[in-house]
Amino acid sequence: MLKYIIRRLLLAVVTVFGVTVVIFITMRVLPGDPLSMIYGETTGIYVLNEAELAAARASLGLDKPLHMLYLSWMGDVFRGDLGYSFWGDKPIMDTIKRRGPITAEIALLAILIAWVIGMPVGVISAMKRESFLDHILRFLVTFFMAIPSFWLGMTMILFTVLVLNWRPSITIEQLWDNPKDNLLMVMGPSFAMGIGLAAIIARMTRTTVLEVLREDYVRTARAKGLREWTVIIRHVLKNAMLPVITLSGLALAGLLGGSVAVEKAFGFPGLGMALAQGAVERDWMMVQNLTLLFAVIFVLINLVIDVLYAWIDPRIRFE
């Protein structure tokens, strides 16, 4: 196991390195640069002459060769210095520290909601296969899989505003500063993203439980006189969870990247919104560092999932 983890960590380093190269080159290949939003490349309003433009690019280091810019960026990352946003003139690390905990809280809460709803629905649907209840649950699962999370978010906001006369907070409240307001703030986005994921998990759980129910060891457990729910919990669910864990891990990595549409619907300034805004404004440093952060998170989550496989299913061994 230790050798496997070491190999995966080495592979993770190579993967993250590849991501940094791709995003760095992509941001330079795309037309325009941060200054294009000022001197008028897209707006047609030029406020800098050629000399001023050259001086501005030199002050930002944009006139250096690409390999020098890349090495300078990597050197700053290893020192823990992610630089400054071009537009806000604020440290990018401060943006991550301010928005990151809320984004992580929403992602984790969305996964929790998805598991609490999706797992029982999937198990019950499998146990009551082809019954009236199964058809109702499958209809609801398909329905919520088809609903965009941002539409559900906007519907929730309209309901709370028009019916309950309550409006979501427009300021960021950290959990350790104001737990009540923080939970009120994150519950909406978490539920909007979690309910769709719950439908997917329910669908996956139903499929895997039905497959496991056909195994010989399940029939043996039933032949011993064990209760049906005991068989499900001890023998079926544990083996049926592996695909669900993989799906949940990938979903968590995506949610940590933020859902721009849901954040837009709730007016929530998360990391996803910061990344999208940085791409539109050609804020190279913001895009590069946030993409690097998401890549590292994605790689680490995949490593944790692989380790969980061996812990949940003793038959799995990594050489």
TADAMO-V558183 format. One record per backbone hydrogen bond with DSSP energy under -0.5 kcal/mol. NH is the residue of the N-H (numbers start at 1). CO is the residue of the C=O. E is the energy in kcal/mol with one decimal. If there is no record, write none. Layout:
BEGIN
nh=NH co=CO e=E
nh=NH co=CO e=E
END
This chain:
BEGIN
nh=5 co=1 e=-2.5
nh=6 co=2 e=-2.3
nh=7 co=3 e=-2.4
nh=8 co=4 e=-2.5
nh=9 co=5 e=-2.4
nh=10 co=6 e=-2.3
nh=11 co=7 e=-2.4
nh=12 co=8 e=-2.5
nh=13 co=9 e=-2.1
nh=14 co=10 e=-1.9
nh=15 co=11 e=-2.5
nh=16 co=12 e=-2.8
nh=17 co=13 e=-2.3
nh=18 co=14 e=-2.3
nh=19 co=15 e=-2.2
nh=20 co=16 e=-2.4
nh=21 co=17 e=-2.1
nh=22 co=18 e=-2.4
nh=23 co=19 e=-2.7
nh=24 co=20 e=-2.0
nh=25 co=21 e=-2.5
nh=26 co=22 e=-2.7
nh=27 co=23 e=-2.1
nh=28 co=24 e=-1.0
nh=29 co=25 e=-2.2
nh=30 co=26 e=-2.2
nh=36 co=33 e=-1.7
nh=37 co=33 e=-0.5
nh=37 co=34 e=-0.9
nh=38 co=35 e=-1.9
nh=39 co=35 e=-2.8
nh=40 co=36 e=-0.8
nh=41 co=36 e=-1.1
nh=42 co=36 e=-0.9
nh=44 co=40 e=-2.2
nh=46 co=44 e=-0.7
nh=47 co=45 e=-0.6
nh=53 co=49 e=-2.7
nh=54 co=50 e=-2.5
nh=55 co=51 e=-2.4
nh=56 co=52 e=-2.3
nh=57 co=53 e=-2.3
nh=58 co=54 e=-2.2
nh=59 co=55 e=-2.1
nh=60 co=56 e=-1.4
nh=61 co=58 e=-0.8
nh=62 co=57 e=-2.5
nh=63 co=57 e=-0.6
nh=64 co=61 e=-1.2
nh=69 co=65 e=-2.1
nh=70 co=66 e=-2.6
nh=71 co=67 e=-2.3
nh=72 co=68 e=-2.2
nh=73 co=69 e=-2.1
nh=74 co=70 e=-2.6
nh=75 co=71 e=-2.4
nh=76 co=72 e=-2.0
nh=77 co=73 e=-2.2
nh=78 co=74 e=-2.4
nh=79 co=75 e=-1.2
nh=80 co=77 e=-1.6
nh=81 co=76 e=-3.0
nh=82 co=80 e=-0.7
nh=85 co=90 e=-2.6
nh=89 co=85 e=-1.3
nh=92 co=83 e=-2.4
nh=94 co=91 e=-0.5
nh=95 co=91 e=-1.3
nh=96 co=92 e=-2.2
nh=97 co=93 e=-2.5
nh=98 co=94 e=-2.0
nh=99 co=95 e=-2.7
nh=100 co=96 e=-2.4
nh=101 co=97 e=-0.5
nh=103 co=99 e=-2.4
nh=104 co=100 e=-2.9
nh=105 co=101 e=-2.3
nh=106 co=102 e=-2.5
nh=107 co=103 e=-2.3
nh=108 co=104 e=-2.6
nh=109 co=105 e=-2.4
nh=110 co=106 e=-2.3
nh=111 co=107 e=-2.1
nh=112 co=108 e=-2.3
nh=113 co=109 e=-2.6
nh=114 co=110 e=-2.3
nh=115 co=111 e=-2.3
nh=116 co=112 e=-2.8
nh=117 co=113 e=-2.0
nh=118 co=114 e=-2.8
nh=119 co=115 e=-1.6
nh=120 co=115 e=-0.5
nh=121 co=117 e=-1.6
nh=122 co=118 e=-2.5
nh=123 co=119 e=-2.4
nh=124 co=120 e=-2.7
nh=125 co=121 e=-2.3
nh=126 co=122 e=-1.8
nh=127 co=123 e=-2.5
nh=128 co=124 e=-2.1
nh=129 co=126 e=-1.1
nh=131 co=128 e=-2.1
nh=134 co=128 e=-0.6
nh=135 co=131 e=-2.0
nh=136 co=132 e=-2.1
nh=137 co=133 e=-2.6
nh=138 co=134 e=-2.6
nh=139 co=135 e=-2.1
nh=140 co=136 e=-2.3
nh=141 co=137 e=-2.6
nh=142 co=138 e=-2.4
nh=143 co=139 e=-2.5
nh=144 co=140 e=-2.6
nh=145 co=141 e=-1.9
nh=146 co=142 e=-1.4
nh=147 co=143 e=-0.8
nh=152 co=148 e=-2.0
nh=153 co=149 e=-2.2
nh=154 co=150 e=-2.4
nh=155 co=151 e=-2.3
nh=156 co=152 e=-2.3
nh=157 co=153 e=-2.1
nh=158 co=154 e=-2.4
nh=159 co=155 e=-2.3
nh=160 co=156 e=-2.5
nh=161 co=157 e=-2.4
nh=162 co=158 e=-2.8
nh=163 co=159 e=-2.4
nh=164 co=159 e=-1.3
nh=166 co=160 e=-3.2
nh=173 co=171 e=-0.5
nh=174 co=172 e=-0.5
nh=177 co=174 e=-0.8
nh=178 co=174 e=-2.6
nh=182 co=178 e=-2.5
nh=183 co=179 e=-2.5
nh=184 co=180 e=-2.2
nh=185 co=181 e=-1.8
nh=186 co=182 e=-2.2
nh=187 co=183 e=-1.9
nh=188 co=184 e=-0.6
nh=189 co=185 e=-0.6
nh=190 co=186 e=-2.2
nh=191 co=187 e=-2.6
nh=192 co=188 e=-2.5
nh=193 co=189 e=-2.0
nh=194 co=190 e=-2.6
nh=195 co=191 e=-2.4
nh=196 co=192 e=-0.6
nh=197 co=193 e=-1.4
nh=198 co=194 e=-2.5
nh=199 co=195 e=-1.6
nh=200 co=196 e=-1.5
nh=201 co=197 e=-2.7
nh=202 co=198 e=-2.6
nh=203 co=199 e=-2.1
nh=204 co=200 e=-2.5
nh=205 co=201 e=-3.2
nh=206 co=202 e=-2.4
nh=207 co=203 e=-1.8
nh=208 co=204 e=-2.5
nh=209 co=205 e=-2.7
nh=210 co=206 e=-2.1
nh=211 co=207 e=-1.5
nh=212 co=208 e=-2.4
nh=213 co=209 e=-2.4
nh=214 co=211 e=-0.9
nh=215 co=212 e=-2.1
nh=219 co=215 e=-1.4
nh=220 co=216 e=-2.3
nh=221 co=217 e=-2.0
nh=222 co=218 e=-2.2
nh=223 co=219 e=-2.1
nh=224 co=220 e=-1.3
nh=225 co=222 e=-1.7
nh=226 co=221 e=-1.5
nh=231 co=227 e=-2.4
nh=232 co=228 e=-2.3
nh=233 co=229 e=-2.5
nh=234 co=230 e=-2.6
nh=235 co=231 e=-1.9
nh=236 co=231 e=-1.9
nh=237 co=232 e=-3.9
nh=239 co=235 e=-0.6
nh=240 co=236 e=-2.0
nh=241 co=237 e=-1.0
nh=242 co=239 e=-0.5
nh=244 co=240 e=-0.6
nh=245 co=241 e=-2.9
nh=246 co=242 e=-2.0
nh=247 co=243 e=-2.4
nh=248 co=244 e=-2.8
nh=249 co=245 e=-2.7
nh=250 co=246 e=-2.3
nh=251 co=247 e=-2.3
nh=252 co=248 e=-2.7
nh=253 co=249 e=-2.2
nh=254 co=250 e=-2.0
nh=255 co=251 e=-2.7
nh=256 co=252 e=-2.4
nh=257 co=253 e=-1.0
nh=258 co=255 e=-1.3
nh=260 co=258 e=-0.8
nh=263 co=259 e=-2.7
nh=264 co=260 e=-2.5
nh=265 co=261 e=-2.2
nh=266 co=262 e=-2.3
nh=267 co=263 e=-0.7
nh=268 co=263 e=-2.6
nh=269 co=267 e=-0.6
nh=270 co=268 e=-1.6
nh=274 co=270 e=-1.8
nh=275 co=271 e=-2.4
nh=276 co=272 e=-2.4
nh=277 co=273 e=-2.7
nh=278 co=274 e=-2.2
nh=279 co=275 e=-2.1
nh=280 co=276 e=-2.0
nh=281 co=277 e=-2.4
nh=282 co=279 e=-0.6
nh=283 co=278 e=-3.0
nh=284 co=282 e=-1.7
nh=287 co=283 e=-2.3
nh=288 co=284 e=-3.0
nh=289 co=285 e=-2.2
nh=290 co=286 e=-2.2
nh=291 co=287 e=-2.4
nh=292 co=288 e=-2.1
nh=293 co=289 e=-2.2
nh=294 co=290 e=-2.5
nh=295 co=291 e=-2.3
nh=296 co=292 e=-2.3
nh=297 co=293 e=-2.2
nh=298 co=294 e=-2.5
nh=299 co=295 e=-2.3
nh=300 co=296 e=-2.4
nh=301 co=297 e=-2.5
nh=302 co=298 e=-1.9
nh=303 co=299 e=-1.8
nh=304 co=300 e=-2.4
nh=305 co=301 e=-2.2
nh=306 co=302 e=-1.9
nh=307 co=303 e=-1.9
nh=308 co=304 e=-2.3
nh=309 co=305 e=-1.6
nh=310 co=306 e=-1.1
nh=311 co=307 e=-1.4
nh=312 co=308 e=-2.8
nh=313 co=309 e=-2.8
nh=314 co=312 e=-0.6
nh=316 co=313 e=-1.9
nh=317 co=315 e=-0.5
nh=319 co=317 e=-0.5
END
